[in-house]
Amino acid sequence: MLDLKSHQILTWLEYLYVVVLLSLLTQGPVLKLWEASGQVDSNIIDVTKFATYLVVQIPALMLLSHRGIPSSLLRGPVGVLLAFCGWMLLSTMWATLSSYTLIESVSLFVTCLVGLYIARSFTLFQQLSLFLVGMQPGLVVSWFAVRNNWSLSVLSENGAWIGIYFNRNSLAPPAALGLLAAVALLRIVVRRRTNWLFALLLLAVSVLDATLLFRSESSTSLGAIVVFGIVWIFWSMVHLLERQKKLTPGQKLQIVYPSFLIGVTLFTWMGVHYQNFLLRITGASLGFNGRELLWRYSWIGFKDRPLLGWGWMSAWHSPNFFVYVQHQGWIPSTESNWSHSAIMDVLVGGGIVGGSLLALAIVWSGARQVGRVDTQMVGQWVFAATWFVIAASTQESFITGNHFMWLLLVVLIAGYRDETKINFQTKTIVPATTES
């Protein structure tokens, strides 16, 4: 056991580390750091970026190794999630570009373990605070870059803000997550009626993040926020019904949760299927047309190897993939190296086996965390944020190693630590237990 002062020092040092970790995994700061070098030799800089991400995640792996993963977690959705990562690593054996798959699958596994470290180490309130603060460095620098007319900080064709992220759909996700985390924390602070200065600070951060989000003109993140809001409202209504004794815990798990899964899946699918129609109504840019071509490539590739897949992230970097798709009939050529859909990435890379493992981990985790909607002040966060990631991942390749969105999804699946108790008489820390 540690004395109280030593524990507090180590705790704040760990907070600082996690903030730096999350900030770098938004990828914008790392890409900006190596931008000039990448213009000289892109091949060398790819290795350098990979090494940068790996180095910053190593301390988290060491801390996770020290704290361990309870067997109860391994027997649940976390075990399935690790099996998903293991399957993608195993796909190196049959991948069409094994060297690329090996690097990408190791990265996927490493970031998954980092997500487990955060889930094991921090409470829900701490997680919200860390994700909020971790998003801000890249966002603040992006705001500064735009205000000072840095090169490539604004898209020349439409004036959309991209800051240091080189892409509006890379700037928008950290801005969206920062906004959502700030709003969730603001709800906690207001309900507790304490620390109004902190509430004003959260409000100011919300304004900054919302400004960056809307000026990025990213339909992907805005659509994901709509899904987040709908899921939040749904579980708030469930919580209200349970408080009014109109719903039992058994009914919530056996009826409400399955109905929720069906409903939110259909809603997300309809949003993707009719997105061009919705964008015309709102007057937004029809930037998804190119994606539909890429999804056709992915779907044709998936049908060729439906069970095992082409190997994690291998297909889009393998000439055999494009040759096969072209032979299936006339289809416009593309030079893209991405499917622009994490859902397609999983199916093409790992086949039905990989997709089933990830889906099972998400569904099982939700079933085990249903009860926490009522025991936590913002228990809706887990479900709402999970579907925020899923909705955004239908449009971008966010389920990938070294990316904060994949880390966030892992954290949501794994859960969070119970509140730590301090014995002030003996000035010692009583470790909290972990549940999923």
C-alpha positions in Angstrom: 0.0 0.0 0.0 1.0 3.6 -0.7 0.7 6.6 1.6 -1.8 9.2 0.4 0.7 11.8 -0.8 2.7 9.3 -2.9 -0.5 7.9 -4.4 -1.7 11.4 -5.4 1.7 12.2 -7.1 1.7 9.0 -9.1 -2.0 9.4 -10.0 -1.4 12.8 -11.5 1.6 11.6 -13.4 -0.5 8.8 -14.8 -3.2 11.3 -15.8 -0.6 13.4 -17.6 0.7 10.3 -19.5 -2.8 9.2 -20.6 -3.6 12.8 -21.8 -0.4 12.7 -23.9 -1.2 9.2 -25.1 -4.8 10.0 -26.2 -3.6 13.3 -27.9 -1.0 11.5 -30.0 -3.5 8.7 -30.9 -5.8 11.3 -32.5 -2.9 11.0 -35.0 -2.9 14.7 -36.1 -0.1 15.8 -33.8 2.1 12.8 -34.9 1.4 13.4 -38.6 2.2 17.1 -38.2 5.4 16.3 -36.3 6.8 14.2 -39.2 5.2 16.2 -42.0 8.4 17.8 -43.4 10.3 14.5 -43.2 7.5 12.7 -45.0 7.9 14.9 -48.0 11.6 13.8 -48.3 11.1 10.0 -47.9 7.6 8.7 -47.3 8.8 5.1 -46.9 11.1 5.9 -44.0 8.6 8.2 -42.4 5.9 5.4 -42.3 8.2 3.3 -40.1 9.0 6.4 -38.0 5.3 7.1 -37.4 4.7 3.4 -36.5 7.6 3.6 -34.0 6.2 6.8 -32.5 2.8 5.2 -31.8 4.4 2.1 -30.4 6.7 4.0 -28.1 4.0 6.1 -26.6 1.8 3.0 -25.9 4.5 0.9 -24.3 4.1 2.4 -20.8 0.4 1.5 -20.9 1.2 -2.1 -21.8 3.6 -2.2 -18.8 1.0 -0.8 -16.4 -1.6 -3.3 -17.7 0.9 -6.1 -17.2 1.4 -4.9 -13.6 -2.3 -4.6 -12.8 -3.3 -7.7 -14.8 -6.7 -8.7 -16.4 -9.1 -10.6 -14.1 -10.1 -14.0 -15.3 -13.8 -12.9 -15.1 -13.0 -10.3 -17.8 -11.3 -12.9 -20.0 -14.3 -15.2 -19.8 -16.5 -12.4 -21.0 -16.6 -9.9 -23.9 -13.0 -8.9 -23.3 -11.9 -12.4 -24.1 -13.9 -12.4 -27.3 -12.4 -9.0 -28.2 -8.9 -10.4 -27.7 -9.9 -13.4 -29.9 -10.9 -10.9 -32.6 -7.5 -9.3 -32.5 -5.8 -12.7 -32.4 -7.8 -13.8 -35.5 -6.6 -10.7 -37.4 -3.0 -11.5 -36.3 -3.5 -15.1 -37.4 -4.8 -13.8 -40.8 -1.1 -13.0 -41.6 -0.8 -16.6 -42.5 -3.1 -16.4 -45.5 -3.0 -12.6 -46.2 -2.3 -11.5 -49.8 0.2 -9.0 -48.4 1.5 -10.7 -45.2 4.1 -8.1 -44.2 1.5 -5.3 -44.2 -1.0 -7.5 -42.3 1.6 -8.3 -39.7 2.3 -4.7 -38.9 -1.3 -3.6 -38.9 -2.6 -6.6 -36.8 0.1 -6.0 -34.2 -0.9 -2.4 -34.0 -4.5 -3.4 -33.7 -3.6 -5.7 -30.8 -1.4 -3.2 -29.0 -4.0 -0.5 -29.1 -6.6 -3.0 -27.9 -4.4 -3.7 -24.9 -4.0 0.0 -24.2 -7.8 0.3 -24.2 -8.0 -2.5 -21.6 -5.4 -0.6 -19.5 -7.6 2.5 -19.5 -10.7 0.4 -18.7 -8.9 -1.3 -15.8 -7.4 1.8 -14.4 -10.0 4.6 -14.4 -13.6 5.2 -13.3 -16.2 6.5 -15.7 -15.8 10.1 -14.5 -12.0 9.8 -14.9 -12.4 8.3 -18.4 -14.7 11.1 -19.5 -12.2 13.7 -18.1 -9.2 12.1 -19.7 -10.8 11.7 -23.1 -12.0 15.3 -22.9 -8.6 16.7 -22.0 -6.7 14.3 -24.4 -8.7 15.6 -27.4 -7.9 19.3 -26.7 -4.1 19.7 -27.5 -4.7 18.8 -31.2 -7.9 20.8 -31.4 -6.4 23.9 -29.8 -3.4 23.8 -32.1 -5.8 23.3 -35.1 -7.8 26.4 -34.0 -4.5 28.3 -33.8 -3.4 27.0 -37.2 -6.6 28.1 -38.8 -6.5 31.5 -37.1 -2.9 32.1 -38.2 -3.3 30.8 -41.8 -1.0 27.8 -41.5 -0.6 26.0 -44.8 -3.0 23.1 -45.4 -5.1 24.1 -42.3 -8.1 25.0 -44.5 -9.4 23.2 -47.6 -9.0 25.5 -50.5 -12.1 24.2 -52.4 -14.7 24.9 -49.8 -13.0 26.6 -46.8 -13.6 23.7 -44.5 -11.3 23.6 -41.4 -8.8 20.7 -41.1 -6.2 22.2 -38.8 -3.3 19.9 -38.3 -5.2 16.8 -39.2 -4.9 17.1 -43.0 -8.5 15.9 -43.5 -11.8 17.2 -42.2 -13.0 13.7 -41.2 -9.8 13.4 -39.1 -10.3 16.8 -37.3 -14.1 16.2 -36.7 -13.9 13.0 -34.6 -11.7 14.4 -31.8 -13.8 17.6 -31.8 -17.0 15.5 -31.6 -15.7 13.3 -28.8 -14.5 16.3 -26.9 -17.9 17.9 -27.2 -19.8 14.8 -26.1 -17.5 14.2 -23.2 -17.8 17.8 -22.1 -21.6 17.6 -22.2 -21.6 14.4 -20.2 -19.3 15.9 -17.6 -21.4 19.1 -17.5 -24.5 17.0 -16.8 -22.7 15.4 -13.8 -21.4 18.7 -12.4 -24.8 20.4 -12.8 -26.7 17.6 -11.1 -24.2 17.5 -8.2 -24.5 21.3 -8.0 -20.8 21.6 -7.1 -17.8 23.4 -8.7 -19.6 25.9 -10.9 -16.2 27.2 -12.1 -15.5 23.8 -13.6 -19.0 23.9 -15.2 -18.1 27.2 -16.9 -14.8 25.7 -18.1 -16.6 22.7 -19.6 -19.0 25.1 -21.3 -16.1 27.0 -22.9 -14.5 23.8 -24.1 -17.8 22.7 -25.6 -18.0 25.9 -27.6 -14.5 25.5 -28.9 -15.0 21.9 -29.9 -18.4 22.5 -31.4 -16.9 25.4 -33.5 -14.2 23.1 -34.8 -16.7 20.4 -35.5 -19.1 22.5 -37.5 -16.4 24.4 -39.4 -14.9 21.1 -40.5 -18.2 20.4 -42.3 -17.9 16.7 -41.6 -21.2 14.9 -42.3 -19.7 11.7 -40.8 -19.2 13.0 -37.3 -22.4 15.0 -37.3 -24.3 11.9 -38.3 -22.6 9.9 -35.6 -23.6 12.5 -33.0 -27.2 12.2 -34.1 -27.0 8.4 -33.4 -25.3 9.2 -30.1 -28.2 11.5 -29.1 -30.9 9.1 -30.1 -29.3 6.2 -28.1 -28.8 8.5 -25.1 -32.5 9.5 -25.2 -33.6 5.9 -25.5 -31.7 4.7 -22.4 -32.8 7.8 -20.5 -36.4 6.8 -21.1 -35.6 3.3 -20.0 -34.1 4.6 -16.8 -37.2 6.7 -16.2 -39.5 3.8 -16.7 -37.5 1.6 -14.3 -37.6 4.4 -11.7 -41.4 4.5 -12.1 -41.5 0.7 -11.5 -42.9 0.1 -15.0 -39.9 -1.9 -16.1 -38.1 -4.7 -14.3 -34.4 -5.5 -14.7 -35.4 -8.8 -16.3 -37.5 -7.1 -18.9 -34.7 -4.7 -19.6 -32.3 -7.4 -20.4 -34.7 -9.8 -22.2 -36.9 -7.4 -24.1 -35.6 -3.9 -24.1 -31.9 -4.7 -24.9 -32.6 -7.0 -27.9 -35.2 -4.4 -29.2 -32.6 -1.7 -28.8 -30.0 -3.6 -30.8 -32.4 -4.3 -33.7 -33.7 -0.7 -33.7 -30.3 1.1 -33.6 -28.8 -1.3 -36.2 -31.7 -0.6 -38.6 -31.5 3.1 -37.9 -27.7 3.2 -38.6 -28.2 1.1 -41.7 -30.9 3.3 -43.0 -28.7 6.4 -42.4 -26.0 4.9 -44.5 -28.3 3.6 -47.2 -30.2 6.8 -47.7 -27.3 9.2 -46.8 -27.3 11.0 -50.2 -31.0 11.7 -49.9 -30.5 13.1 -46.3 -27.6 15.2 -47.4 -29.6 16.7 -50.2 -32.3 17.7 -47.7 -29.8 19.3 -45.4 -27.9 21.0 -48.2 -24.7 19.3 -47.2 -22.0 18.2 -49.6 -22.5 14.9 -51.4 -19.1 13.6 -50.5 -20.2 10.0 -50.0 -20.5 9.1 -53.7 -16.8 8.1 -53.9 -17.2 5.9 -50.9 -20.0 4.0 -52.5 -17.5 2.9 -55.2 -15.0 1.8 -52.6 -17.7 -0.1 -50.7 -18.5 -2.0 -54.0 -14.9 -3.0 -54.2 -15.0 -4.2 -50.6 -18.2 -6.1 -51.0 -17.0 -7.9 -54.1 -13.8 -8.8 -52.3 -15.7 -10.0 -49.3 -17.9 -12.3 -51.4 -14.7 -13.9 -52.9 -13.4 -14.9 -49.4 -16.3 -14.7 -47.1 -15.1 -17.0 -44.3 -11.5 -16.1 -43.7 -11.0 -12.8 -45.5 -8.0 -11.4 -47.4 -6.0 -10.7 -44.2 -6.3 -7.7 -41.9 -5.9 -4.5 -44.0 -4.2 -6.5 -46.7 -6.6 -6.3 -49.6 -6.4 -2.6 -50.3 -2.7 -2.8 -50.5 -2.6 -5.9 -52.7 -2.7 -5.7 -56.5 -4.4 -9.1 -56.5 -7.5 -7.5 -54.9 -7.9 -4.9 -57.6 -7.3 -7.5 -60.4 -10.0 -9.8 -58.9 -12.6 -7.0 -58.5 -12.0 -5.8 -62.1 -12.5 -9.4 -63.4 -16.0 -9.5 -61.8 -17.4 -7.2 -64.3 -17.1 -3.5 -65.4 -16.4 -1.3 -62.4 -14.6 2.1 -62.4 -10.9 1.9 -61.3 -9.7 3.5 -58.1 -6.3 4.2 -56.6 -7.5 4.3 -53.0 -5.8 2.4 -50.3 -8.8 2.5 -48.0 -12.3 1.2 -48.0 -13.5 4.2 -46.0 -15.5 1.9 -43.8 -14.3 0.0 -40.8 -17.2 -2.4 -41.1 -16.0 -3.3 -44.6 -12.4 -3.5 -43.3 -13.4 -6.1 -40.8 -15.4 -8.2 -43.3 -12.8 -8.0 -46.0 -9.9 -8.5 -43.7 -11.2 -11.1 -41.4 -14.3 -12.5 -43.1 -17.4 -13.7 -41.3 -15.2 -15.1 -38.5 -13.7 -11.7 -37.7 -16.9 -9.8 -38.1 -18.8 -12.3 -35.8 -16.1 -12.0 -33.1 -16.3 -8.2 -33.0 -20.1 -8.2 -33.1 -20.3 -10.7 -30.3 -17.9 -8.7 -28.1 -20.0 -5.5 -28.6 -23.4 -7.2 -28.0 -22.2 -9.3 -25.0 -20.6 -6.2 -23.4 -23.8 -4.3 -23.7 -25.8 -7.1 -22.1 -23.4 -7.1 -19.1 -23.5 -3.4 -18.7 -27.3 -2.8 -19.0 -27.6 -2.6 -15.2 -25.1 0.3 -15.0 -27.5 2.6 -16.9 -29.3 3.0 -13.5 -26.3 2.8 -11.1 -24.3 5.6 -12.8 -25.3 9.2 -13.2 -24.4 9.1 -16.9 -24.7 5.4 -17.5 -26.1 6.1 -20.9 -22.6 7.0 -22.0 -21.5 3.5 -22.7 -24.2 2.7 -25.1 -24.4 6.1 -26.8 -20.6 6.4 -27.3 -20.4 2.8 -28.6 -22.9 3.5 -31.3 -21.2 6.9 -32.0 -18.0 4.9 -32.9 -20.0 2.3 -34.9 -21.9 4.9 -36.8 -18.7 6.9 -37.6 -17.0 3.6 -38.6 -19.5 3.0 -41.3 -17.9 5.9 -43.2 -14.2 5.8 -42.1 -11.6 3.2 -41.2 -11.6 3.9 -37.5 -11.2 0.3 -36.3 -7.5 0.3 -36.8 -4.4 0.2 -34.7 -2.9 3.5 -33.3 -6.2 5.3 -33.5 -8.1 6.8 -30.5 -11.5 5.7 -31.9 -10.6 2.0 -31.8 -9.1 2.6 -28.3 -12.4 4.2 -27.3 -14.5 1.3 -28.5 -12.3 -1.1 -26.6 -12.7 0.9 -23.4 -16.5 1.0 -23.9 -16.6 -2.8 -24.3 -14.3 -3.5 -21.3 -16.1 -1.1 -19.0 -14.6 1.0 -16.2 -13.2 0.7 -12.7 -15.4 1.3 -9.6 -14.7 4.3 -7.5 -11.5 4.1 -5.4 -12.0 4.5 -1.7 -9.5 6.3 0.5 -9.1 5.5 4.2 -8.4 9.0 5.6 -7.7 7.6 9.1 -4.8 5.5 7.9 -4.1 7.6 4.8 -4.0 4.6 2.6 -5.7 3.7 -0.7 -8.1 0.8 -0.9 -8.0 -0.5 -4.5 -11.3 -0.7 -6.2 -12.6 -3.8 -7.9 -13.2 -3.9 -11.6 -16.4 -5.0 -13.3 -17.4 -5.1 -16.9 
